[in-house]
Amino acid sequence: MHLNHGTDHSPARRPGRYNMAVLAIAALLIPLLAACSSSTQLPPEVLQARALDEAGKPDEARALLEKVEASQLDKAVYSFELAMLSLKHYDEFFKGKIRTIMMTNPGFKPFGRAVRMNDVEGRELGYLLRDLSHAIEILDRAISRDRTYTQAWLEKANCLAEMGSFEPALATLSNAGRVLPDDSRIPYLAGSILLHTG
């Protein structure tokens, strides 16, 4: 049995060297943690491009992203953002097409930004396909710049699936899984595509 003789040697009360060691470790860890957290923040050019797009200036946003993408060949984030901008504005055009078709075809089953049309009795009429090859080309640039940029792999697979190219979409996710075996989003999306295609 341990008897306390009035001297507290717990870590919180130890003088001198212990407190100095804690301060030294904190001094090393704080800049490291700050660097890690800032690496997940978006670059200012991306934020500026988003602001331009929100202000109704998508062409200026695109020009800014294209300029910085050309000068930052080792960064995937600018290519990815450029692809997302392209998809956003394609979506706006596509929604108009969908509204027109909805007037005569009441049954729709969505997959992301794609639409599979069914008639009232549930007979499949086929996919209303979109040409997302331009966005896929930009996403390929992002992947070539940083093969660990998960969002680029996922979005490329999404685009392929939305064009009805399910085998290439699954192949893309298979390649992504080899590069990023611990990212659970990759098999999840693959499962979603397989479930959707039956």
C-alpha positions as CSV (number, residue, x, y, z in Angstrom):
1,M,0.0,0.0,0.0
2,H,1.4,3.4,-1.0
3,L,1.3,6.1,1.7
4,N,1.2,9.7,0.7
5,H,3.6,11.6,3.0
6,G,2.5,15.1,2.0
7,T,4.6,15.3,-1.2
8,D,2.6,15.3,-4.5
9,H,4.6,14.0,-7.4
10,S,1.7,14.0,-9.9
11,P,2.6,15.4,-13.4
12,A,0.5,18.6,-12.8
13,R,2.6,19.5,-9.8
14,R,6.0,18.5,-11.0
15,P,8.2,21.6,-11.2
16,G,10.9,22.5,-13.7
17,R,11.9,20.0,-16.3
18,Y,8.4,18.5,-16.8
19,N,6.8,21.8,-17.5
20,M,9.6,22.9,-19.8
21,A,9.2,19.6,-21.8
22,V,5.5,20.2,-22.2
23,L,6.1,23.7,-23.4
24,A,8.8,22.5,-25.8
25,I,6.5,19.8,-27.3
26,A,3.7,22.4,-27.6
27,A,6.0,24.8,-29.3
28,L,6.8,22.1,-31.9
29,L,3.2,20.8,-32.3
30,I,1.3,24.1,-32.6
31,P,3.0,25.2,-35.9
32,L,2.7,21.6,-37.2
33,L,-1.0,21.5,-36.5
34,A,-1.5,24.9,-37.9
35,A,0.2,23.8,-41.1
36,C,-2.0,20.7,-41.3
37,S,-5.2,22.7,-40.9
38,S,-4.2,25.4,-43.3
39,S,-3.4,22.8,-46.0
40,T,-7.1,21.9,-46.1
41,Q,-8.1,25.5,-46.7
42,L,-8.9,26.6,-50.2
43,P,-6.4,28.8,-52.0
44,P,-7.4,32.5,-52.3
45,E,-7.7,32.2,-56.1
46,V,-10.3,29.5,-55.7
47,L,-12.3,31.7,-53.2
48,Q,-12.0,34.6,-55.5
49,A,-13.2,32.6,-58.5
50,R,-16.2,31.4,-56.5
51,A,-17.0,34.9,-55.5
52,L,-16.8,36.0,-59.2
53,D,-19.1,33.2,-60.2
54,E,-21.6,34.0,-57.4
55,A,-21.6,37.6,-58.6
56,G,-22.7,36.4,-62.1
57,K,-19.3,36.6,-63.7
58,P,-18.6,32.9,-64.6
59,D,-16.4,33.8,-67.5
60,E,-14.1,35.9,-65.3
61,A,-14.0,33.1,-62.7
62,R,-13.1,30.6,-65.5
63,A,-10.3,32.9,-66.8
64,L,-8.9,33.3,-63.3
65,L,-8.8,29.6,-62.7
66,E,-7.3,28.8,-66.1
67,K,-4.6,31.3,-65.5
68,V,-3.6,30.0,-62.1
69,E,-4.0,26.4,-63.3
70,A,-1.4,27.0,-66.0
71,S,1.1,28.5,-63.5
72,Q,0.6,25.9,-60.8
73,L,1.3,22.6,-62.6
74,D,1.8,20.6,-59.4
75,K,-1.6,21.6,-57.8
76,A,-4.8,19.6,-58.5
77,V,-7.2,22.0,-56.7
78,Y,-7.3,24.5,-59.6
79,S,-8.1,21.9,-62.2
80,F,-10.8,20.4,-59.9
81,E,-12.4,23.8,-59.3
82,L,-12.4,24.5,-63.0
83,A,-14.2,21.2,-63.7
84,M,-16.8,22.0,-61.0
85,L,-17.4,25.4,-62.5
86,S,-17.9,23.8,-66.0
87,L,-20.3,21.2,-64.5
88,K,-22.3,23.9,-62.6
89,H,-23.1,25.9,-65.7
90,Y,-23.7,22.8,-67.8
91,D,-26.3,21.8,-65.1
92,E,-28.1,25.1,-65.6
93,F,-28.5,24.5,-69.3
94,F,-29.4,20.8,-68.7
95,K,-32.2,21.7,-66.2
96,G,-33.9,23.6,-69.0
97,K,-33.9,20.5,-71.1
98,I,-35.2,18.4,-68.3
99,R,-38.1,20.8,-67.7
100,T,-39.1,20.5,-71.3
101,I,-39.0,16.7,-71.2
102,M,-40.9,16.5,-67.9
103,M,-43.9,18.1,-69.6
104,T,-44.4,15.0,-71.8
105,N,-42.6,12.3,-69.7
106,P,-43.8,12.3,-66.0
107,G,-41.5,9.5,-64.8
108,F,-37.9,10.2,-63.9
109,K,-35.2,8.4,-61.9
110,P,-32.2,10.5,-61.1
111,F,-28.6,9.5,-60.8
112,G,-26.6,12.6,-59.7
113,R,-27.0,15.0,-62.5
114,A,-28.2,12.4,-65.0
115,V,-31.8,11.4,-65.5
116,R,-33.2,8.0,-66.5
117,M,-36.6,8.4,-68.0
118,N,-39.5,6.0,-67.4
119,D,-43.0,6.2,-68.7
120,V,-46.0,6.1,-66.5
121,E,-46.1,2.2,-66.6
122,G,-42.4,2.1,-65.5
123,R,-41.0,1.1,-68.9
124,E,-37.5,2.4,-69.3
125,L,-37.2,4.9,-72.0
126,G,-33.4,5.2,-71.6
127,Y,-31.0,7.8,-70.3
128,L,-31.1,11.4,-71.1
129,L,-27.3,11.7,-71.6
130,R,-25.1,14.7,-71.2
131,D,-21.7,15.2,-72.8
132,L,-19.4,15.8,-69.8
133,S,-16.3,15.0,-71.7
134,H,-14.9,18.5,-71.2
135,A,-15.2,18.3,-67.4
136,I,-13.7,14.7,-67.5
137,E,-10.7,16.1,-69.4
138,I,-10.1,18.7,-66.8
139,L,-10.6,16.2,-64.0
140,D,-8.0,14.0,-65.7
141,R,-5.6,17.0,-65.5
142,A,-6.3,17.2,-61.7
143,I,-5.6,13.5,-61.3
144,S,-2.4,13.7,-63.2
145,R,-1.2,16.5,-61.0
146,D,-2.1,14.8,-57.8
147,R,-3.2,11.1,-57.8
148,T,-4.2,11.3,-54.2
149,Y,-6.9,14.0,-54.9
150,T,-9.9,11.8,-54.0
151,Q,-12.5,14.3,-55.1
152,A,-11.2,14.4,-58.7
153,W,-11.5,10.6,-58.9
154,L,-15.0,10.6,-57.5
155,E,-16.2,13.4,-59.7
156,K,-14.8,11.7,-62.8
157,A,-16.5,8.5,-62.0
158,N,-19.8,10.4,-61.4
159,C,-19.5,12.2,-64.7
160,L,-18.9,8.9,-66.5
161,A,-21.8,7.3,-64.8
162,E,-24.0,10.2,-65.7
163,M,-23.1,9.8,-69.3
164,G,-24.2,6.1,-69.1
165,S,-20.5,4.9,-69.2
166,F,-20.8,2.7,-66.2
167,E,-17.9,0.3,-66.9
168,P,-15.4,3.2,-67.3
169,A,-16.9,4.7,-64.1
170,L,-16.2,1.5,-62.2
171,A,-12.8,1.2,-63.7
172,T,-12.0,4.7,-62.6
173,L,-13.0,3.9,-59.1
174,S,-11.0,0.6,-59.2
175,N,-7.9,2.7,-60.1
176,A,-8.7,5.2,-57.4
177,G,-9.0,2.4,-54.9
178,R,-5.5,1.1,-55.7
179,V,-4.1,4.6,-55.1
180,L,-6.3,5.4,-52.1
181,P,-7.1,2.0,-50.5
182,D,-8.3,3.5,-47.2
183,D,-10.8,6.0,-48.6
184,S,-14.3,4.6,-47.9
185,R,-15.9,7.0,-50.3
186,I,-14.5,5.1,-53.3
187,P,-16.2,1.7,-52.7
188,Y,-19.3,3.5,-51.5
189,L,-19.7,5.3,-54.9
190,A,-18.9,2.0,-56.8
191,G,-21.6,0.3,-54.8
192,S,-24.1,3.1,-55.6
193,I,-23.3,2.8,-59.3
194,L,-23.7,-1.0,-59.2
195,L,-27.0,-0.7,-57.2
196,H,-28.3,1.8,-59.7
197,T,-27.5,-0.2,-62.8
198,G,-28.9,-3.4,-61.3
